[in-house]
Amino acid sequence: MASLTSSLENFVSAIFGIFRNIFDSIFAVFTSILALAQTAVTSIFDLAKSFLSFLISNILILSVIAVALVGYTAVTQRNAGAAGKPGLTASNKKGLA
């Protein structure tokens, strides 16, 4: 009789063990998803921080490049209008009255 009780006890223990392991697995999946989300948010903020740091550290060079580009565009448009070449001038805009 003791062996039947022991076997039944082991069976019930194994069933509860299965349910506990399933619960632990589901909990581990949700924990992993939350860790992934936390890592993604942290990475996005680190990327933004690095990008702003790059802009701040190179603001002088970037502004010189922007001024040179605007100046080049202005001179190119002015020269195109003076030489009679098609450019973006007020006299050759089509469709605008």
Backbone as JSON, one array per atom type, in Angstrom:
{
  "sequence": "MASLTSSLENFVSAIFGIFRNIFDSIFAVFTSILALAQTAVTSIFDLAKSFLSFLISNILILSVIAVALVGYTAVTQRNAGAAGKPGLTASNKKGLA",
  "N": [[0.81, -1.19, 0.0], [2.03, 1.15, 0.63], [3.67, 1.65, -1.48], [1.87, 2.28, -3.48], [0.75, 4.67, -2.54], [3.04, 6.2, -2.5], [3.66, 6.21, -5.22], [1.41, 7.54, -6.25], [1.75, 9.97, -4.98], [4.15, 10.83, -6.18], [3.23, 11.03, -8.83], [1.28, 13.12, -8.67], [2.97, 15.13, -7.81], [4.63, 15.34, -10.04], [2.78, 16.24, -11.97], [2.07, 18.76, -10.89], [4.6, 19.86, -11.06], [4.94, 20.01, -13.82], [2.99, 21.94, -14.48], [4.03, 24.08, -13.02], [6.49, 24.47, -14.32], [5.57, 25.2, -16.87], [4.28, 27.61, -16.23], [6.53, 29.03, -15.28], [7.98, 29.18, -17.64], [6.32, 30.75, -19.3], [6.36, 33.1, -17.8], [9.08, 33.71, -18.03], [9.23, 34.27, -20.77], [7.67, 36.63, -20.96], [9.24, 38.26, -19.31], [11.57, 38.37, -20.82], [10.62, 39.71, -23.1], [9.98, 42.21, -21.99], [12.56, 42.98, -21.19], [13.76, 43.17, -23.69], [12.3, 45.32, -24.78], [13.07, 47.33, -23.02], [15.81, 47.45, -23.58], [15.72, 48.26, -26.25], [14.55, 50.83, -26.05], [16.48, 52.1, -24.49], [18.64, 51.95, -26.25], [17.73, 53.56, -28.35], [17.61, 56.07, -27.09], [20.32, 56.37, -26.47], [21.36, 56.51, -29.04], [20.19, 58.91, -29.94], [21.38, 60.65, -28.13], [24.07, 60.4, -28.88], [23.94, 61.35, -31.5], [23.14, 64.04, -31.09], [25.35, 64.88, -29.63], [27.32, 64.65, -31.62], [26.37, 66.62, -33.43], [26.59, 68.94, -31.84], [29.33, 69.0, -31.3], [30.36, 69.37, -33.83], [29.29, 71.69, -34.87], [30.31, 74.08, -35.92], [31.71, 73.34, -38.29], [29.6, 72.15, -39.72], [27.89, 74.34, -40.04], [29.47, 76.02, -41.63], [29.6, 74.48, -43.97], [26.88, 74.49, -44.66], [26.43, 77.25, -45.13], [28.17, 77.62, -47.27], [26.96, 75.98, -49.18], [24.45, 77.26, -49.53], [25.35, 79.73, -50.45], [26.67, 78.94, -52.84], [24.47, 77.94, -54.29], [22.95, 80.3, -54.55], [24.69, 81.92, -56.07], [24.95, 80.37, -58.38], [22.3, 80.39, -59.36], [21.99, 83.11, -59.82], [23.97, 83.59, -61.78], [23.02, 81.93, -63.83], [20.65, 83.2, -64.54], [21.62, 85.65, -65.48], [23.14, 84.96, -67.71], [21.35, 84.05, -69.52], [20.71, 81.42, -69.44], [18.66, 78.57, -68.8], [17.33, 78.73, -65.71], [16.4, 78.97, -62.26], [14.59, 81.47, -62.18], [12.61, 84.48, -61.83], [11.47, 85.17, -64.26], [11.19, 82.91, -65.88], [9.53, 81.02, -64.72], [7.11, 78.65, -65.07], [3.63, 78.45, -65.34], [3.03, 79.98, -63.19], [1.42, 82.88, -62.33]],
  "CA": [[0.0, 0.0, 0.0], [2.92, 2.3, 0.71], [4.2, 1.94, -2.8], [0.8, 2.93, -4.23], [0.7, 6.03, -2.04], [4.27, 6.86, -2.96], [3.51, 6.42, -6.67], [0.41, 8.58, -6.44], [2.39, 11.23, -4.56], [5.09, 11.2, -7.25], [2.44, 11.44, -10.0], [0.73, 14.45, -8.4], [4.12, 16.03, -7.77], [5.06, 15.54, -11.43], [1.76, 17.08, -12.64], [2.28, 20.12, -10.41], [5.89, 20.29, -11.61], [4.71, 20.39, -15.23], [2.3, 23.24, -14.5], [4.96, 25.1, -12.53], [7.46, 24.74, -15.38], [4.87, 25.96, -17.92], [4.13, 28.97, -15.71], [7.86, 29.66, -15.26], [8.37, 29.46, -19.04], [5.54, 31.91, -19.75], [6.9, 34.25, -17.09], [10.39, 34.01, -18.62], [9.0, 34.9, -22.07], [7.28, 38.02, -20.72], [10.41, 38.97, -18.78], [12.47, 38.61, -21.96], [10.01, 40.75, -23.93], [10.18, 43.49, -21.3], [13.98, 43.32, -21.27], [14.0, 43.6, -25.07], [11.75, 46.66, -24.93], [13.94, 48.24, -22.26], [17.06, 47.6, -24.32], [15.43, 49.04, -27.45], [14.37, 52.23, -25.66], [17.8, 52.59, -24.06], [19.46, 52.12, -27.45], [17.23, 54.74, -29.09], [18.06, 57.28, -26.39], [21.77, 56.46, -26.65], [21.58, 56.97, -30.41], [19.85, 60.33, -29.98], [22.43, 61.36, -27.38], [25.28, 60.41, -29.7], [23.68, 62.24, -32.63], [23.21, 65.42, -30.6], [26.75, 65.14, -29.29], [28.0, 64.88, -32.89], [25.98, 67.93, -33.95], [27.14, 70.01, -31.01], [30.79, 69.05, -31.43], [30.73, 69.74, -35.19], [28.37, 72.74, -35.31], [31.03, 75.07, -36.72], [31.96, 72.78, -39.62], [28.31, 71.97, -40.4], [27.37, 75.66, -40.43], [30.27, 76.49, -42.76], [29.14, 73.73, -45.14], [25.54, 74.98, -45.02], [26.58, 78.58, -45.71], [28.79, 77.46, -48.58], [25.95, 75.42, -50.08], [23.49, 78.32, -49.84], [26.05, 80.7, -51.29], [26.87, 78.34, -54.17], [23.17, 77.9, -54.95], [22.57, 81.66, -54.91], [25.55, 82.38, -57.16], [24.59, 79.59, -59.57], [21.04, 80.9, -59.87], [22.21, 84.47, -60.33], [24.72, 83.48, -63.04], [22.17, 81.31, -64.84], [19.71, 84.22, -64.98], [22.32, 86.71, -66.21], [23.68, 84.45, -68.96], [20.27, 83.61, -70.38], [20.53, 79.97, -69.33], [17.47, 78.26, -68.01], [17.58, 78.56, -64.29], [15.23, 79.29, -61.48], [14.43, 82.92, -62.06], [11.2, 84.89, -61.84], [10.97, 85.34, -65.62], [10.93, 81.67, -66.6], [8.69, 80.1, -63.97], [5.94, 78.35, -65.86], [2.44, 78.11, -64.59], [2.81, 80.94, -62.12], [1.05, 84.18, -62.92]],
  "C": [[0.87, 1.26, 0.0], [3.47, 2.67, -0.66], [3.15, 2.62, -3.68], [0.68, 4.39, -3.81], [1.91, 6.82, -2.52], [4.18, 7.15, -4.46], [2.52, 7.52, -6.97], [0.97, 9.96, -6.06], [3.38, 11.73, -5.61], [4.36, 11.68, -8.5], [1.89, 12.85, -9.83], [1.85, 15.48, -8.38], [4.61, 16.33, -9.18], [4.09, 16.43, -12.19], [1.93, 18.53, -12.2], [3.6, 20.7, -10.93], [5.76, 20.74, -13.05], [4.04, 21.76, -15.3], [3.21, 24.37, -14.02], [5.98, 25.47, -13.61], [6.83, 25.51, -16.54], [4.7, 27.41, -17.48], [5.47, 29.71, -15.71], [8.32, 30.03, -16.68], [7.62, 30.68, -19.57], [6.06, 33.18, -19.08], [8.25, 34.67, -17.67], [10.24, 34.68, -19.98], [8.61, 36.36, -21.88], [8.42, 38.84, -20.17], [11.39, 39.3, -19.91], [11.93, 39.7, -22.87], [10.19, 42.12, -23.29], [11.65, 43.92, -21.33], [14.35, 43.79, -22.67], [13.49, 45.02, -25.29], [12.62, 47.68, -24.2], [15.24, 48.48, -23.01], [16.85, 48.45, -25.57], [15.28, 50.52, -27.11], [15.7, 52.84, -25.24], [18.69, 52.85, -25.28], [19.03, 53.34, -28.26], [17.69, 56.02, -28.41], [19.57, 57.45, -26.49], [22.12, 56.96, -28.05], [21.29, 58.46, -30.53], [20.91, 61.16, -29.25], [23.71, 61.47, -28.21], [25.13, 61.36, -30.89], [23.75, 63.7, -32.21], [24.63, 65.8, -30.22], [27.56, 65.42, -30.55], [27.66, 66.26, -33.44], [26.61, 69.06, -33.15], [28.65, 70.12, -31.2], [31.22, 69.51, -32.82], [29.87, 70.88, -35.73], [29.07, 73.76, -36.2], [31.24, 74.56, -38.15], [30.65, 72.63, -40.39], [27.73, 73.31, -40.84], [28.17, 76.24, -41.6], [29.85, 75.78, -44.04], [27.78, 74.23, -45.59], [25.62, 76.36, -45.67], [27.19, 78.49, -47.1], [27.79, 76.9, -49.59], [24.91, 76.47, -50.48], [24.12, 79.36, -50.75], [26.26, 80.18, -52.7], [25.56, 78.31, -54.94], [22.74, 79.29, -55.4], [23.4, 82.17, -56.09], [25.2, 81.65, -58.46], [23.3, 80.1, -60.18], [21.21, 82.29, -60.47], [22.94, 84.42, -61.67], [23.88, 82.86, -64.14], [21.17, 82.32, -65.38], [20.39, 85.29, -65.82], [22.82, 86.22, -67.56], [22.59, 83.96, -69.91], [20.05, 82.11, -70.35], [19.24, 79.7, -68.55], [17.85, 77.98, -66.56], [16.32, 78.91, -63.55], [15.17, 80.79, -61.24], [12.96, 83.25, -62.17], [10.64, 84.95, -63.25], [10.63, 84.03, -66.31], [10.19, 80.63, -65.76], [7.41, 79.88, -64.75], [4.77, 78.0, -64.95], [2.17, 79.05, -63.44], [2.5, 82.3, -62.73], [1.16, 85.26, -61.87]]
}
